[in-house]
Amino acid sequence: MLPLEGIKIIDLTRLLPGEYCTLILADFGAEVIKVEDTQRGDYARWEHPLFSDTMIDDTISAYFAILNRNKKSMKLNLKDPQGKNIFLKLVERADVVFESFRPGVMDRLGVGYADLSKVNPRIIYCALTGYGQDGPYRDLPGHDINYLAIAGILSMQGIKRGKPILSGIQVADLAGGAHMAIMGILLALMAREKTGFGQFIDISMLDGAVSLLAQHAGNFFGNGKEPRRGELNLNGGFACYNVYRAKDGKYLVLAALEDKFWAEFCRAVGREDLIAQQIVDLDEQEKIIEQLQEIFATRNCDDWVEFFKKYDTCVTAVKELKDAFIDPQVLHRKMVQKLTYSGKDGEKTIFQLGVPIKMSDTPGTIRTRPPKYGEHTAEILRDLGYSADEIGVFLQRGTC
């Protein structure tokens, strides 16, 4: 039995942060019902590149397919009075409602937390926004880069004397938003076991980003020194933790933070004289970085990787995405998987990222393909007790 089996989540979110949150919860057994509007649905569905209908019997975004396995989809117009009634019936049987609209949108529709808790006092309501439900920024629009900028994280990314550099992934969206929402929902489910009641969860991606500053905040509160990009031991200021270019133009990372790893590295490349130089000042660090770059430029990347297998130090190649997805450790941990199912033209296969949380007795699983737009609408309405005639009327008038 999966740990979240029997938990029903009504998911009104769109795009990466919300979809990633419910992806993890669905992998561990939660029944996730994507409630999508009747005009276009979750617009992540239409982002390019698209799979053709020969892949999953419908035109669908490859990005959407990665994030929405194990979920159901229904169309519902919450602005329609009958649509609102259907939604309230869904909530009566649900455990969690999860939305990512701007603050106040659900209240104006008459389906905010105060409304839903009257229908179901056990409901857990999670609202995921950029800045939270209150404060001077609550109504402002924003994206990942905005939250990282305000949190002070973006200012630390990049090389010394250069401009701030964007991350390759959405840190605030995922670590500050999706993961915080996962934890909030699970904590609320645990609390409900004790109290018998649901509660409101206010997740702000800015709050989450600020919370990721734990190490830097501790140092700043202790000595008042502000971290600068390209000057810290973990952001490019130190030779022992840096990126170097090999002879063939490919890159390697050296992450010899601990004394033992740095000493082992220095001995391996014949520079024992640098062992005592690990934490010298920044001007000296720049000189050592230049010296190490000269060393790394003498061999190709793969040759260095093979060379360092004999030493207990932290040197790895910087891989392109295509190489990461065939890396032996990634494959061994089943972080790239194939999802095979029957389609209109026979058996279909799409690639999926694996389940990152490994549990010995109740592991997460990939069970169903991503849903087509509104695919489960009639099924969900039948489960709510509506007749075939009623369902036909809903579909005809655009309620669903």
N, C-alpha and C positions, 0 to 999 in steps of 0.2 A: 504494500500500500504506500502510495506517495504521501509525504507529510502534509500537503495542503489539499488532499482529496476531500471533497465535500465543501470546500470554500468557494463561494461564487463571487466574482468580481465584475462589476459593471464598469467598463473602461470607456470613458469619453475623450481620452487624450488623443493627441495627434503628434506625429513626428517622434524624434529620437528619445527624449528623456522618458516620456510616459510609456512608449512602446517597449523600451528596454526594461523598464521596471516590471511591466506585466509579462514580458517574455520570461524573465527568471521565475516569477511566481507561477506561470503556466507550466513551465518545465517541471515544476515540483508538484503538479497535480491540481492547481487551482483551475476552476472553470472560468475562463475569461471571455466575457461577451463584449465585443467591440460594438458600441452603439454609435453608428455613423449617421450623419445628416443625409437627407434624401436628395440633395443637389449634386454632391460630388464625393462625399465621404471623406475619409482620411486622405488628405492630399499627398501623403507619402506614397500612396498607391501609384501615382502618376509620375514620379521622379524617374528620369532616365539614368541608366539604361533599363529598358523594359524587356521582360521575358515575353516571347510570342505565345499565342494560344496553343502552340504545339508542345509547350513546356508544361503549363498547368491549366490548360483549358480556359484561359482567360488572359487578357493582356494585363500585366501586373509588374510593378517595379521590383527589380532585383533587390533593392534596398528594403522595400516593404517585406519581401519574402523572407529575408534574414531575421526580421524583428517580430514576425507575427505568426510563426508556427504555433501549433497547439491552442489556437484561439478560434472563437466563433465570431461571425459578423452579422449584425442586423441593421437595417435602415430604420430610422425613426425621426420624425419631425417633432421636436420638443416645443415648437411654437404653435403646433396644432393642439387644441384642447384634448382631443382623443389621444394624440401622441403622448401628451403629458400624463394622461390616465394610465396608458400602457406602461410608461416609465415607472410610475408609482407602484404598479403591480409587480414590476420587475424588482423594485427596491424592497418590497415586502418580503421577498424570498432571498435577497442578497445579503452578503456579509460586508462587502466593501463597495463604495462608489469612489471612482478615481477620475478627477478632471484636471484640465490644465488651461482653463479659460482665464481671462483677466479677472481680478477680484470683482465680485458683484454680479457677474453675468448670470450665474445659476440662480441667485436670489431673485433677479428680475424676471426670470422664467418661472419662478415659483417652485423651484426644485433645489433650493439651497439646503444646507445642513439643517437649519431650523425646521424646514418643511419636511425633510426626509426622516428626521429623527422622530417626528410625530407618527409617521407611518410605520417606522421600524426603529424602536429605541436601541436595538442592538447594532444598528448600521454604523460602520466605520467610514468616515468621509475624508478622503485625502485630496487636498488641493495643492497642485504643483504650479508655482508661478516663478517669475524671475526675481521679484523683490519681496514677496510675501503679501499677506493680507492687510498690512497696515504700514504706516511710515510714509515719509515724503515721496518715496519713489514708487509706491504701490501701483500707480496707474500708468507708469512709463512702459513703453515697449523695450524689448531687449533681446540679445542673443548671447551665446557663450562668451564671445570676446568682450562684451560689455561687462559681464559679471566678473570676469578675470581682471579686467582693467580696474574696476572699482575696488576689488579685493586686494589690489597690490601685487597680484601674482604675475600679471603680464609684464610689469616693470622689471621683473627678475629674469625674464626669458630673453636670451640673446647674447651676443658677444659683447665684450667690454668696448666701450666707446661706439657701439652700434645701436641701431634702433631696436625696440622690443620685437621679438620674433613670435609668430603664432605657433601654437602647438599643432601637431598632426592629427590630434583627436580632440573632441569637445570635452574638456576636463570638467568645466562647471556643469554642463548638461548631464554628464554621466556620473562622475564622482560626487558632485555637489547636489545634483537633482535626483537622478534615477536611483542611485544607491541609498541616498537618504530616505527616499520614498519607500523603498523596499523595507528598510529597517523600521521606519515609522509604522507601516502597515503591520508588520510582524509583531512589533511591540504592542500595538493596539489590540491585535488578536489575543495576545497573551494577557493583557490587562482585562479584556472582556471575560476571559475565563474566571477571573477573580471577582469582577464587579457585576457582570451580567449586562453591562451597557457598552455601547459604542462610544466614539468620540470624534472630534474634529482634528485633523492633522494638517498643519500649515507648513508646507515645505517651500522654502525659498532657495533658488539656485545660488543667489548671492550669499545667503547664510551658509550654505553648504561649502561654497568656495572659500569663504573666510575661515571655516572650521578646518580646512585642509592646511592652514598656515601654522598648525600647532608648533612645529619645531622653530620656525622663524619668529613666531609671536613670543615664544619663551625666551629666545635670545634678545629680542627687541625690548621686552618688558624688563629683562635683567640688566642690560647694559646701555639701552637707548640707541644703539647703532643700527642704522637702516641698511638692509641687505641691498647690494648693487649687482646688476646683471654682469656676468662674466668675472666676478670678483670673489665669489664664494667657493668653498671646497666642493660644492655639489652643482654648481652652474657654470663651470668653465674656468674658474680662477686658478685651479691647482693642476699641476702636471699629472698627479696620480689619479685624477678622475677627469678624463678628457677624451676627445675624439681625435683620431689621427688618420692621415691619408696614407695608404699603401702605395707601392710602386705602380700598380695597375690602375690607380685612380679610385679604387674602392676604399671604404673606411672601416676602421676598427675602433672599438672603445676599450679604454683601460680604466678599470674601476678598482684600483688597489688602495682602498682607503685605510685598511688596517695595516699596522706596521709590518706584520708578517708577510702580507701580500705584496707590499711595496718592496720590501727587502728581497723577496723571491724574484720579483720582476727585474729589479736592478741587477741581481746576480745573473739572471737568465740572459740579459742583453749585454753583459760585460761592463756594467756601469756601477760597480759597488761604491764608487765615490759619491753617488747620488743618494745612497741610503739615508744619510744623515740630513739630507736636504729636503725632506718631504714637506715640511711645514714652514719653509722660509717665506719671506715677505713677497708681495705680489710682483715687484720688479724682478726678483730672482726667479719667481715661478715662470714668468714669461720667457726667460732665458732657457729654463729647463724644458719648457714645452717645445721651444724651437729645436733643442738638442734631440728630444725624443722624436720629434717629427722627422728629423734627418735619419734617425735609426729606422723608423717604420717605413720610410721611403726606399729602403734597400731591398725589400721583398714584396712579393704579391700578397694580397689579402689571404688567400687560401693557404699559402705557405706559412704565414704567421700563425694562422689558426692551428695548423698541424704542429708547428714548432712548440706552441704554448701548451699543448696537450701533456707535455712532460713536466710541466711546472704547476705548482699550486698557487696560481694567481688569477686575476679576473680579467681576461682578455677575450672578447668575442667580436665577430664580424657584425657590421651594420647591414642587415639584410633588407632587400627590397620585399614588398608585399608578396610577390610571386614566390620568393624563396622562403618566406616565413611560413607559408601555407603548405610547404613540403618539408619543413624542418623535422628531423626525426623525433625530437622531443615533443614538438607540437602534435605530430601524428600519433605518437605513443600515448599521449594524454587524451587522445580522441577529441581534439579541439577543432578538427575539420571533419565533418561527417556528411554522408550522402543520405538524403531522404528520398525513398522510392515508394511510389504509389501508383494506382491504376488511373489512367486518364482516358480521354475519349479516343485517343489513337494508340492505346496500349499502355505499357508500363513507362512511367516517367521518373526522372531522377533530377533533383536539384541539390546543390551543395548548401550546407548549413554550418555555422559555427557551433562548436560543441558546448556542453554545459560546464561552466567554469567551477561550480561548487561540487566537489567530489564527496559523496556520503556512502559509507560502507553498507548500510542496511536499506536506506530509502533514497537511492540515487535519482536525480532528475532524468527525464527521458524526452526524446523527440518522438511524438506520437502521430501528429497530423500535420498536413501541409498548411500553408497560410490560406486563410479563407478568401474566397471571391467576395466582391462587394455585395453585402446584403445576403450572402448565401444561406444563412441560417434563420432569416427573418420568419418565415412561415413555421419552421420547427419550434422556435422560441415562443411564438404566439400560441401555437397549439399547446405547449407546455403550460402556458398561463391560463389555459381553459377557453380560448376563443375558438369558435366554430369555423369551418371552412368558408361559410358564407360571410362571416364577419371579417375574416382575413382577406377575402376577395375584395370587400368594400374598402378596407384599409389600404390595400395596394392600389386600388383604382383611384382613390381620392388623394393619394400621395402622402397619407399619414405614415406609411412604412415603405 
